[in-house]
Amino acid sequence: MSVDNRDAQRRILNRLRRARGQLDAVISAVENQAPCRDVMTQLSAVIHALNRAGFVVVATAMQECIADPDAAEERDGLTTGELEKLFMNLA
């Protein structure tokens, strides 16, 4: 695994862990009957963190695909077109 891949993996994991913490806060807020505004604020933060993680995943895959399309497709089974669709699903 290259240094760039390790850095991307670290960023993805950090974002996912942040999202997990925020989701725990949403669950706690609902369990404690927190005001709707508080629940929605926390839920928005979870969605944003997950979207950011998804963008990093797709961006990393696109970089690898551009650098060596054949190797990336063989390893991940994703074509450039499929990566584009994944990206658009996040948007």
N, C-alpha and C positions, 0 to 999 in steps of 0.2 A: 504494500500500500504506500503510495507516495505521500510526501509531506502535505501537499494540497488536499489529498483525500482525507488524511487524518484530521486536518484542520476543519474541513467541511463536516466530517463525522462529529467532531467535538462540538461545533456550532449547532448541528442538528440535535444532538443529544441534550445540549443546554436548553435549547428552545422547547424540546419535548418535556424536559423535567420542569421547566417553568410553567408550561401548560398544565402539567399534572398537578402542580401546586395550586394553580389558579382554579382548576376543576375541583380540587378538594375544598377550596374556599367557597365555590358555588354550592356544592353539596351541603356544606356546613350552613351556609346562609339559608338555603331552602329548609333544611332540618330545623333551624332556629327561627323560622318564619321572619326572616329579615325583609325589610321593605323591598318592593319590586325594583326600585331604582338600583339598590345595592346588588341584587341578584343579576340584573341585566348588565351592570357595569362589569362585574366579575366574568359573566358569560362572554361579553364582548372581548375581554382580555384573553380568554381561553381561545376563542375563535381566531383572534389576531395572531397569537403565538403559534397555533397549529398551521395557519396559512403561511407564516414566515418560515416555519420548518419545511413545509411542502415546497416553497419557492427555492430554498437552499438545495433540497434534494433534486429537484428538476434542473436547476441551474448547474449543479455539479455534473449531473448526467449529460446535460447538453455540452458542457465543456469537454468532457471525455469523448463524447460522440464526435465533436468537431475535430479533436486532436487525432483520434483514430477510430473512424466510424465502424470499420469491420470488427475490431476488437471489442468495442463497446456493445455492438449488436450481438456478437457471439456470447459475451459475458452476461449481459442483462436481458437479451432477447428483445430489446426495444429499438425500433427504427426511429429515425429523426421525426417522421410524421407522428408516431405514437407519443414521442416526448412532447411534441407540440400540442397534441390533444390533452396530455396530462397537465401541461402548463395552463392551457385554456380552461380546464376544469377548476383550477385554483383561482382564476381571475373572476 
